[in-house]
Amino acid sequence: MSLSESLRSVTSGAYSVSRLGEALAKQSRSVRWSFGAICILALYLLPWWPNVPVLGWIVETPGTSFPSVLTDQVVIFVLVALGLNVVVGLAGLLDLGYVGFYAVGAYTVAILSSQHANLPWLLCMPIAVLVSMLAGVILGTPTLRLRGDYLAIVTLGFGEIIRITANNMHWLGDSRGISNIATPPSIGPLKFGVLDAKPYYFLGFTTILIVIFLLRRLENSRVGRSWNAIREDEDAAELMGVDTFKFKLWAFAIGAAIGGLAGSLYAGKVQFINPNNFPLQLSILFLAAVVLGGAGNMWGAVVGGALVAWMPERFRGFADKRVFVFGVALVLVMVFRPQGLIPRKIRKERWLESWKPSTGTALGSKE
């Protein structure tokens, strides 16, 4: 099969999936809610999927525990992608140092819950969210008047500053890191320890559902509409009376808060962190998750975060070449789906018009 035929096949499949989603949207509220409830229940049972014959072959991760992959990678990446999607996808701000907010949340929990203060994790978590939000405001206030590449460079520097500071400050554990971090409190049969990863998955997935609910409400509010206007044309939005600086600062603060929340969950799970846990390439992977899923679409961020976290683990069979295979897979996906796997509505409509299964030719072609 030629490359053009492969591309036509992929785009035809994407067209069909999009139409299926539109058909579901036309159903009654009870049907949509029932479908959503079934999906949520299935995702709560996700740690047991490898025990199902067909699903087990798909989700099996060679050489590692599937529940551990869910808690250490997938849940964290999905949560971070949701936060970064607010900054990059909704407000249109290019942030290359998002790992800095993730690190701020993790280190806040580590400092407050370890030998420094011995506070419980449940109390440290909201403090970490607030500190991360404050970091977003502090970074955004002087820098959000910049645009494009200049903003990207500043945020890139922020991520590195956080890592280097943690590596050189004794009270932050320097290069040795911080150990004995508190875990979430046990709730009934859910015992948070080092042997069973499932309770961490249930906690993380519940947190993701809460974040999605809050972000959906925010996206449909005046704040969300202002973000969309800024993303499409900041100058036009300002002429129409939108306080662009204020709403960009809101996006930075909310995105930073979600990143700090993800960091607090990560620190509570691994119980030990050091600066090597927050390298620059992690920021690039976070951004790749948003772009791969479809910038501006919350469900795209969820799918992109899950895939970017899961694919390297799924490719463990390739040993040292798994990173190369992962990179090739990302390139192929972006070649065939340049708008992302689940693009936002406007971009999806343009893409569907450009690649219709009936013609397989680009919009405006003379064929």
N, C-alpha and C positions, 0 to 999 in steps of 0.2 A: 504494500500500500504506500502511495506517495505521500509526501509531507502535506500537500494541499488536501488530499483526500482525508488524511488523519485529522487535519484542522477542521475540515467540514464536518467530520463525524463527531468530534468533540463539541463543536459549537451547536450542532443539532441536538446533542444530548443535553447541553446546558439550556437550550431553548425549551426543550420538553420539561425539564425540571422547573424552570421558571413558570411555565404555564400551569404545572401542577400546583405550585404555591399560590398562583392567582386563583385557581379553582377552589382551593381550600379557603382562601380569603372571602370568597363569595358565599360560603356556607353560613348557616346560622351560628349565633354565638354559642349555643349549647354544643354544637358539633365541634367548633374550634376549641372550646374549653375541654371537652372530652379528649380530643386528640392531644392537646397540650398536657393533660393529666397523665395520659398513657406514656407520653414521651418522658415526662419527669420521673415517673415510676420506673421506667426502663433504665434511665440514667442513674437512679439511686441503686439499682441492681447491677450497675456496670462492673464492679469488682468480681462478680461471679460469671461474667460473660465468657471467660476462657474455658469454663466448664461445659459450655454448650458446643456440640460438635462443629457446626458450621461457623459460628461466631468465633470459636476458639482458634480456628486456623487464621482468621482475619486479624484478630487483636493480639495474638500471641507475641510476646516480646522475648526472643531467645536470650538466655543468659541472665535474666533478671525477673523480678516479681512484678506482675502486672499491677496489683494494687499499689506497690511502691512507685511505679512509673506514674500512676494517676496522681498520687499525692505530692511527690517530689517534683514532677515536671508539668503534667497536663493542667492540674488545677491552678498552679501558680501562673503558668503562661496564659491561661484563659483570663484570669483575673487581671493580670498586668495588661493584656491586650485590650480589655474593656476600658481600663483607665487611659491607656495611650490613645485609644480610638477617640476619646473625648477631645484630646489635644490635637491630634493629627487629622482624624477623620471628620469630626464635627466642626471644629474651629479652624482647621486648615493651617495649623502651626507645626513646623517641622522641628521635632524634638529628638535629638540624637543622644541625649544624656539621661534618658528616663530611668536608667539603672540607678542613678543617684538617689531618687526618691524611694526606690525599692530598698536601697541600702540604708537610708535614713530610718525607715520603718523597722527594718530588722535590727539595726544597732540600738534603736530606742528600747525595743523590747529586751534585747540582750543586756543592756546596761541596767535597766530598772528591775529585771527579774533575776539576775544572777547575784553574785556575792556583793555587788555594789549597793543594792537596795532590798533585794529579796521580796519584791512585790509579786502578787499573783499575776499570771498571764492575762486573765480576764480584765484586770485593771490596767495593765500595760498596753493592751491592744488599742483602746480608744485614745490613749495618750500618744501612741505611735502615729495614729491617723492624724491627730491634731498637729503634731510636730512636723509631719510630712507636708501637711497643708500649709503650715507656716513657712516651710522651706520653699514651697512653690510660690508663695506670695513674695518672699524675699528675693528669689531669683527672677520672678516675672516683673516686679515693679520697675527695675531699671532696664530690663532687656526687651520687654515686649513692644517697645517702640521700634525695634529692629524687625526686619522682614527677611523671609527666604533664607538664603545661604548664611547671612550674618547671624540670624537667630540660631540656625543649626550649629554654627561654630561655637557660639556662646554656651549653648546647652551641652554640647560635646565636652567643653571644658569643665562644666559643672560636674558631670559624671566622673571625670577623672580627678577633680579636686576632692570629691567625697572619698574616693578610694585611697588616694594618696594621704589624705588627712588621717583616715582610719589606720593606715599602715605606719604612721609616724607618731601618733598620739598614744602615750602610755595608758591614759585612762580609758582609751577605746580598745585596749588590748594589743595595740600595734600589730606587728606581723604574726604574733602568736594567736590572736583572735580571742574570743570570749566563749567560755564553756559553761556548763551547768545552767543553761537557759531553761526557764520554767516552761512546762507544757500546759496545754489547755486543761481545765478541770474536768474530771470524769463526770459523765451524765448518765446515770442509770447503768445500762449494760455497756455503754461506750467508755472504754478504758483507754486513755491516751498514754501509750508507752512506746517502747522501741520494737516490740515484736509484731504488733498488728497495725497495719497501715490503714485499715478500713475506717476506723473512727475519724482519722484525719481527712479521709476523702469525703465522708458524710458532712463534716464540718465545713470543708472547703466548698463543696457543691452547694450547700445551703447558703453560704456566704455569696456565692456567685448568683444564685437566684435572687437574693435580696438586692444585690448591686444592680442586676438587670432591671428589676422592678423600679428602683429609684431612678436609674438612668433613663428608662423609658418615659417615666413621668416628666423628667427634666427635659428630655428631648422634645416632647410635645408641648412644652410651655413656651413662654415668651423668651426665656433664656436660650432654649434650643433653636428657636426661629432666628434669634440674633446670631447664634453661632453659624447657622447655615448661610445667612446673609454675608457674614464676614468671610466665610470660606469661599463663596462664589465671587465676591468682589468687595474687598474691604473699603475702597474709596467710595463706591456707590452706597454701601451700607452706612458709612459715616454721613454722607450727604442726606440720607433719608432719616437721620436723627438717631442712629444707633451709636451708643457710647462704646466704640470698638475696644478701647483700652480696658474698660471695666469688664466687658464680657470675655475678652481674651484672658484677663487675669483670673476670672472665675473658672475658665476652662483649665488653666494651669493649676489652680488650687485644687479643683475637684479631681483632675487627673493625678496630681501628686498624692492626694489622700488615698485614692484607690491603690496606687503603687505602694504606699506605706502599709496599707492593709495587707497586701500580698506579702510584703516583707515580714510583717509580724507573724503571719501564718507559717511562712517558711522557717523563721527562727524558732518558733514553737515546735516545729516538726523535727528539725535536724538537731536542735539543742546545742549547736556549736557553729559559730560563724567566724570568718576571718576575711581580710580584704580580697583574697583570691576568689571568693564566692561572687564578686561583683565586678567582673572584667568588662572592658569596653565592648567586646563582641556580644555580650549579653544584651546591650542596648540595641545592637544591630539586629539580633534575632527578634527582640520585641517589636521593632519596627517592621521587620519582615513578616511577622505574624499578622499585623494589621493590614499591610499592603496585600499579602497573599489572600486573606479572607475577604477583603473588600473594604477599603477605607470609607468610613462614614456609615457603615451598616453594622449595627450591634451584633447581629447573628453572624455576620461575616467575621467579626473580630473573635467570636467564640470558636468558630470553625478553624480560623487561621491559627489561633493560639494552640488549639488542641493538636493540629497537624504538625506545626513546627516543633512542639514538645515531643510528640509521639514518634514522628518519622525517624529521627536519629536512633531511637531505641529499637524500632522495628528493623533497622538496617544493621543491627549488631552482628549479624551473620557475615557481613563483609569485612569484619575486623578493622584493620587500619584504614581501609578505603571507605568506611561508612560515611565519613564527612564529605568525601568527594561525591558519593552516590546521592547523599542528601542534597548537596548543592545542585547536582544535575537535575534531580527531581523538582527542586524549586524553580530552576530555569525553565524546564519544560512546562510546568504549570503556568508560569507567567507568560510564556510564549502563546499557549493556547487559550489562556484566560487573562488577558492584560488588564481587564477591569477588576480582577479579583474573583474568587470563587462565588461569593454572594455580594455583588456590587449594590450600592444604594440605588434607590428606585430610578432616579434620573439617569444615572450612568447605565443602569440595566436596560432601560428603554432605548437609549442610544445604541447600546451594543447589540440588542436584539434586532433593531432595525438595520444595523450594519451587516449582520450575519444571519440571514434567514435560511432555514434548511431548504426552501424551495429553489433558491438561486445559488446560494453559497458564495455570492460575490459581495464585495463591499458596497456600501451605499454610495451612489453616484457613479457606479461603474457603467460603462456603455454596453456591457454584455447583456 
